[in-house]
């Protein structure tokens, strides 16, 4: 009768040895040979009439090895299931019994495997303290958004010349010297820029300019720092490149435009907020404020979730069977790694593994589930997003289009993980200690850029 023995050989690493007697695998081996005999197609013999000796000679060795290993796997899995062993990856075979598997001399065999055991971890979510950074929406922010909406829903006109800071200029930037002589092989790129994005001291040079007029400019005098950064980036220049701001360009105006802004009336309100039935300016501005608050609150929540992540990953102590995992990285994956590669990649691998253990435990504790209906609803909302947020919930094709997305296994896996993660962090948000803090939009934006995981 097959037996499995277990011994500890290192930190969170055990060796399981499966010992088989010939009675454990011989019946299955003989049965498999009989099946081969019934189905084999060998010239000169009718199907099912091939002599057993010939079948054994032709296929016996392979079938014998297959049945022995299948029996080993069955006994190994049964033992781990019965003992409720929670392991990393798969068991790694240790050097097999020195004797060759020989169907003509069936014997007792022993096969050893190493397993890496998952550690027990203790996570005290209620001890975590994080800060919710809130942005207060000001009248100035509301006014800026109102103007943005007016531009978005306005009508583009084509005046003959630049007369206001609101003019839109289609331009071509050609790298040049201070006199405007274009540099051979220099940067040459089109762009679209509002006059008000230029530095205040530079704007008067643009007034009265028309299509095909040119202006020679230097980046550090034509733009303030904020605007200069995105102009520089758009031109393909690294922001930290030495001398970047000192570069000269000949700017050619290819078109002068001006957005004719809509009146503050119900037609404009309906364009900006379709389906809201807004009839007066006060309600319109309230809708604008709510939209701005929702945007910043979403960013604040993302930043709060990021704090929770770092508290969990940085302060949860977890031991790993390090030697086993490095061997598994070398031997147990589809693409084997060298010992040097495993050593180099292990810290990142272990960090990812740590987060997986943490989220698995917390997901179980908080009974986080995602059902198929939620995945389909996510698909439908994604489609609506592609359509610009139009109200298409009742469109007859929406369901079938979503069903077609659900045939993509990768989409389902990614969506399941995304929804599960969102649910988990929303649950954790209710359990941690939260301190409220008021910050400016720029401060919150800087927090988004500086986090890493």
C-alpha positions in Angstrom: 0.0 0.0 0.0 1.3 3.5 -0.9 2.6 5.6 1.9 3.6 9.3 2.2 6.0 10.5 4.8 6.8 14.2 5.7 9.8 15.8 7.2 10.9 19.4 7.7 14.0 20.4 5.8 14.1 24.2 6.2 12.2 27.3 6.9 8.6 26.6 5.7 10.0 23.9 3.6 9.1 20.2 3.9 9.9 17.0 2.0 7.2 14.6 1.1 8.2 11.1 0.1 5.8 8.9 -1.8 6.6 5.2 -1.5 4.9 2.7 -3.9 4.8 -1.0 -3.9 4.2 -2.8 -7.2 0.6 -3.6 -6.1 -0.1 0.2 -6.2 0.6 0.6 -9.9 0.6 -2.9 -11.6 -3.1 -3.3 -11.9 -3.5 0.1 -13.6 -0.5 -0.7 -15.8 -2.0 -4.0 -16.9 -5.4 -2.4 -17.5 -3.8 0.3 -19.7 -2.1 -2.4 -21.8 -5.5 -4.1 -22.4 -7.0 -0.8 -23.5 -4.1 -0.3 -26.0 -4.7 -3.8 -27.3 -8.3 -3.1 -28.0 -7.7 0.2 -29.9 -4.3 -0.3 -31.5 -4.1 -0.2 -35.3 -1.1 -2.4 -36.4 -0.7 -3.6 -40.0 -1.4 -7.4 -40.3 -3.7 -7.5 -37.3 -7.4 -6.8 -37.0 -8.3 -4.1 -34.6 -8.5 -5.5 -31.1 -6.7 -8.7 -32.0 -3.1 -7.6 -31.5 -1.2 -10.0 -29.2 -0.6 -8.7 -25.7 3.1 -9.5 -25.9 3.5 -7.3 -29.0 1.6 -4.4 -27.3 3.8 -4.7 -24.3 7.0 -4.8 -26.4 5.9 -1.7 -28.4 4.3 0.5 -25.8 4.9 -1.2 -22.4 7.9 0.9 -21.2 6.1 4.2 -21.8 2.8 3.0 -20.3 4.6 1.6 -17.3 6.4 4.9 -16.6 3.2 6.8 -17.1 1.2 4.7 -14.7 3.8 4.8 -12.0 4.1 8.6 -12.2 0.3 8.9 -12.3 0.0 6.9 -9.2 2.6 9.0 -7.5 0.8 12.2 -8.4 -2.6 10.8 -7.2 -1.1 9.7 -3.8 0.7 13.1 -3.4 -2.4 15.2 -4.1 -4.5 13.0 -1.8 -2.1 13.4 1.0 -1.9 17.2 0.6 -5.7 17.5 0.4 -6.2 15.3 3.5 -3.6 17.2 5.5 -5.0 20.5 4.2 -1.5 21.7 3.2 -1.5 25.3 1.9 1.5 25.5 -0.4 3.2 27.8 -2.8 3.1 26.9 -6.5 3.6 23.1 -7.0 5.8 20.5 -5.3 9.3 20.3 -6.8 10.6 16.8 -7.4 13.8 15.9 -5.7 16.2 13.6 -7.5 14.3 10.4 -8.2 15.0 6.9 -7.1 18.4 5.9 -8.7 16.9 2.7 -10.1 15.4 2.9 -13.5 11.7 2.2 -13.8 11.6 -1.3 -15.4 8.3 -3.0 -16.3 10.0 -6.4 -16.5 11.2 -6.0 -12.9 8.5 -4.1 -11.0 9.6 -3.0 -7.6 9.0 -0.6 -4.7 9.7 3.0 -5.7 10.2 6.1 -3.6 9.7 9.6 -5.0 10.5 12.7 -3.0 9.2 16.3 -3.4 9.9 19.6 -1.8 7.0 21.9 -0.9 7.0 25.5 0.2 4.4 26.2 2.9 2.4 29.4 3.1 2.9 31.2 6.4 0.2 32.3 8.7 -0.1 36.1 8.7 -1.7 38.5 11.2 -3.2 41.6 9.7 -4.7 44.2 12.1 -6.5 46.6 9.7 -8.0 48.6 12.6 -4.5 49.7 13.7 -3.9 51.5 10.3 -4.2 55.3 10.3 -4.5 57.2 7.0 -5.3 60.7 5.9 -8.1 61.7 3.6 -7.0 64.7 1.6 -10.0 66.8 0.7 -10.0 69.6 -1.9 -12.5 72.4 -1.2 -14.1 73.6 -4.4 -13.8 77.4 -4.7 -15.8 79.9 -6.8 -12.7 80.5 -8.9 -12.5 76.7 -9.7 -16.2 76.8 -10.6 -15.7 79.8 -12.9 -12.8 78.1 -14.6 -14.9 75.0 -15.3 -17.8 77.1 -16.6 -15.4 78.8 -19.0 -14.0 75.4 -20.1 -17.5 74.1 -20.7 -18.3 77.2 -22.8 -15.2 76.6 -24.9 -16.1 72.9 -25.3 -19.6 73.6 -26.4 -18.8 76.8 -28.3 -18.7 77.4 -32.1 -15.3 77.8 -33.7 -15.0 80.9 -36.0 -12.1 82.0 -38.3 -11.3 85.7 -37.7 -8.7 87.3 -39.9 -6.3 88.4 -37.2 -5.4 87.9 -33.5 -7.4 90.3 -31.3 -7.8 88.7 -28.0 -6.2 86.3 -25.5 -9.0 83.8 -26.3 -7.8 83.3 -29.9 -6.7 79.8 -30.8 -3.6 79.6 -32.9 -2.7 76.7 -35.1 1.1 77.0 -35.4 4.2 75.3 -36.6 7.3 75.5 -34.4 10.6 75.3 -36.4 13.8 75.3 -34.4 16.0 78.3 -35.4 18.7 80.7 -34.3 17.9 84.0 -32.7 17.4 85.6 -36.1 14.8 83.0 -37.2 17.0 81.1 -39.5 15.8 77.5 -39.4 18.4 74.9 -38.2 19.1 72.0 -40.5 17.8 68.8 -38.9 16.1 70.8 -36.1 12.7 70.2 -34.5 9.7 71.0 -36.7 6.3 70.3 -35.2 2.7 71.6 -35.4 0.6 72.5 -32.4 -2.5 74.4 -31.3 -2.1 77.0 -28.6 -4.4 79.6 -26.9 -2.9 83.1 -26.9 -3.4 83.3 -23.2 -1.0 80.3 -22.7 1.8 82.5 -23.8 3.6 84.6 -21.1 1.8 87.9 -20.4 4.8 90.0 -21.6 4.9 88.1 -24.9 1.2 88.3 -25.9 1.3 91.8 -27.3 3.7 90.5 -30.1 0.9 88.3 -31.3 -1.9 90.9 -31.5 -2.7 91.8 -35.1 -1.0 88.7 -36.5 -2.6 86.8 -39.3 -2.4 83.5 -41.1 1.2 82.8 -42.4 2.7 85.5 -40.2 5.8 84.4 -38.2 7.3 85.2 -34.8 10.7 84.3 -33.5 10.6 83.2 -29.9 12.7 81.8 -27.1 10.9 79.2 -24.9 12.0 80.7 -21.6 10.6 84.2 -22.5 7.5 83.1 -24.5 6.1 80.8 -21.9 5.9 80.7 -18.1 7.2 77.5 -16.4 4.0 75.5 -16.3 3.1 76.1 -20.0 6.7 75.8 -21.0 6.9 72.3 -19.6 4.1 70.9 -21.7 5.2 72.8 -24.8 8.7 71.5 -24.4 7.4 68.0 -23.9 5.2 68.2 -26.9 8.2 69.3 -29.0 10.0 66.1 -27.9 12.5 67.9 -25.7 13.3 66.4 -22.3 12.3 68.9 -19.6 15.6 68.5 -17.8 17.7 68.8 -20.9 20.4 71.3 -20.4 19.6 74.5 -22.4 16.1 73.4 -23.4 14.5 76.6 -22.3 17.0 78.7 -24.2 16.1 77.2 -27.6 14.8 79.5 -30.3 11.9 78.7 -32.7 10.4 80.4 -35.6 6.6 80.1 -35.0 4.5 80.2 -38.2 0.7 80.8 -37.7 -1.2 78.5 -40.0 -4.7 79.4 -38.7 -6.3 81.9 -36.4 -9.4 80.7 -34.6 -11.8 82.0 -32.0 -14.4 80.0 -30.0 -17.8 81.8 -30.0 -19.0 80.9 -26.5 -22.7 80.0 -25.9 -25.1 82.1 -23.8 -25.9 80.9 -20.3 -29.3 79.5 -21.2 -31.2 76.2 -21.1 -29.8 75.0 -24.5 -26.2 75.3 -23.1 -27.2 73.7 -19.8 -28.6 70.7 -21.6 -25.4 70.4 -23.8 -23.2 70.5 -20.7 -25.4 68.2 -18.6 -27.7 66.2 -20.8 -30.7 64.7 -19.0 -30.4 66.9 -15.9 -33.2 69.3 -16.8 -31.3 72.3 -15.5 -33.3 75.5 -16.1 -31.3 78.3 -14.3 -27.8 79.5 -13.8 -27.7 78.7 -10.0 -28.6 75.0 -10.6 -26.1 74.9 -13.4 -23.2 76.2 -11.2 -24.3 73.7 -8.5 -24.0 70.9 -11.1 -20.6 72.2 -12.1 -19.5 72.3 -8.4 -20.7 68.7 -7.8 -18.8 67.5 -10.9 -15.6 69.1 -9.7 -16.1 67.7 -6.2 -16.7 64.2 -7.6 -13.5 64.4 -9.6 -11.3 65.5 -6.7 -13.1 63.1 -4.3 -12.2 60.2 -6.6 -8.6 61.3 -6.7 -8.6 61.7 -2.9 -10.0 58.2 -2.5 -7.3 56.8 -4.8 -4.7 58.4 -2.7 -6.2 57.1 0.5 -6.3 53.6 -1.0 -2.7 54.0 -1.9 -1.9 54.8 1.7 -3.7 51.7 2.8 -1.7 49.6 0.3 1.6 50.9 1.6 0.6 50.5 5.3 -0.3 46.8 4.5 2.7 46.0 2.4 5.3 47.9 4.5 4.1 46.8 8.0 2.8 43.2 7.5 5.5 40.8 8.5 5.6 37.7 6.4 8.3 35.0 6.3 8.8 33.0 3.0 10.5 29.7 2.2 13.1 31.7 0.3 15.3 28.9 -0.9 12.4 26.9 -2.1 10.9 29.8 -4.0 14.2 30.6 -5.7 14.4 26.9 -6.8 10.8 27.1 -8.1 11.7 30.2 -10.1 14.5 28.2 -11.7 12.7 24.9 -12.3 9.0 25.2 -11.8 8.0 27.8 -14.5 7.4 27.5 -18.2 10.6 29.5 -18.8 13.3 28.2 -16.5 15.7 30.8 -15.0 19.3 30.6 -14.1 20.3 30.9 -10.4 21.6 34.4 -11.1 18.3 35.5 -12.7 16.3 34.0 -9.8 18.5 35.8 -7.3 18.1 39.1 -9.1 14.3 38.9 -9.6 13.5 37.4 -6.2 12.9 40.7 -4.3 10.2 41.9 -6.8 8.7 38.4 -6.9 8.5 38.1 -3.1 6.9 41.6 -2.9 4.2 40.6 -5.4 3.7 37.3 -3.5 3.4 39.2 -0.3 0.6 41.4 -1.7 -1.2 38.3 -3.1 -1.2 36.7 0.4 -2.4 39.8 2.0 -5.3 40.4 -0.4 -6.2 36.7 -0.4 -6.6 36.7 3.3 -8.4 40.1 3.5 -10.7 39.1 0.6 -11.7 36.0 2.5 -12.2 37.8 5.8 -14.3 40.5 4.2 -16.3 38.0 2.1 -15.6 39.9 -1.1 -17.3 38.3 -4.1 -17.8 39.4 -7.7 -20.7 37.8 -9.6 -21.1 37.5 -13.5 -23.8 40.2 -13.5 -21.3 42.7 -12.1 -18.8 41.9 -14.8 -21.4 42.3 -17.5 -22.5 45.6 -16.1 -18.8 46.8 -16.1 -18.6 45.8 -19.7 -21.7 47.8 -20.5 -20.4 50.9 -18.7 -17.1 50.6 -20.6 -19.0 50.6 -23.9 -21.0 53.7 -22.8 -17.7 55.3 -21.9 -16.4 54.6 -25.4 -19.6 56.3 -26.8 -18.8 59.5 -24.8 -21.1 58.8 -21.9 -24.3 58.9 -24.0 -27.5 57.6 -22.5 -27.7 54.3 -24.3 -28.8 52.0 -21.5 -31.8 50.8 -23.4 -30.1 50.4 -26.7 -31.0 46.8 -28.0 -27.4 46.1 -29.1 -25.8 46.9 -25.8 -26.5 43.6 -24.2 -25.3 41.5 -27.1 -22.1 43.7 -27.4 -21.4 43.2 -23.7 -22.0 39.4 -24.1 -19.3 39.4 -26.9 -16.8 41.1 -24.6 -17.5 38.4 -22.0 -16.2 35.8 -24.4 -12.7 37.2 -23.9 -11.1 35.3 -21.0 -8.5 37.9 -20.4 -11.1 40.7 -20.2 -13.1 38.6 -17.6 -9.9 37.9 -15.5 -8.8 41.6 -15.6 -12.3 42.9 -14.8 -12.8 40.3 -12.0 -9.5 41.4 -10.4 -10.3 45.1 -10.8 -13.8 44.8 -9.3 -12.5 42.6 -6.5 -9.7 45.0 -5.7 -12.1 48.0 -5.7 -14.5 46.2 -3.4 -11.7 45.2 -1.0 -10.3 48.7 -0.7 -13.8 50.2 -0.2 -14.3 47.7 2.6 -10.9 48.5 4.2 -11.7 52.2 3.9 -14.5 51.6 6.4 -12.2 49.8 8.9 -9.1 51.9 9.1 -8.7 55.1 11.1 -9.2 58.1 8.8 -7.9 61.7 9.5 -9.4 64.5 7.4 -7.1 67.1 5.9 -7.8 70.0 3.4 -5.3 70.4 0.6 -5.0 72.4 -2.6 -5.6 70.7 -6.0 -1.9 71.0 -6.8 -0.9 69.3 -3.5 -3.3 66.4 -4.2 -2.1 66.1 -7.8 1.5 66.0 -6.6 0.6 63.1 -4.2 -0.7 61.1 -7.2 2.5 61.6 -9.1 4.8 60.7 -6.2 3.3 57.4 -5.1 4.7 54.1 -6.3 3.8 50.4 -6.2 
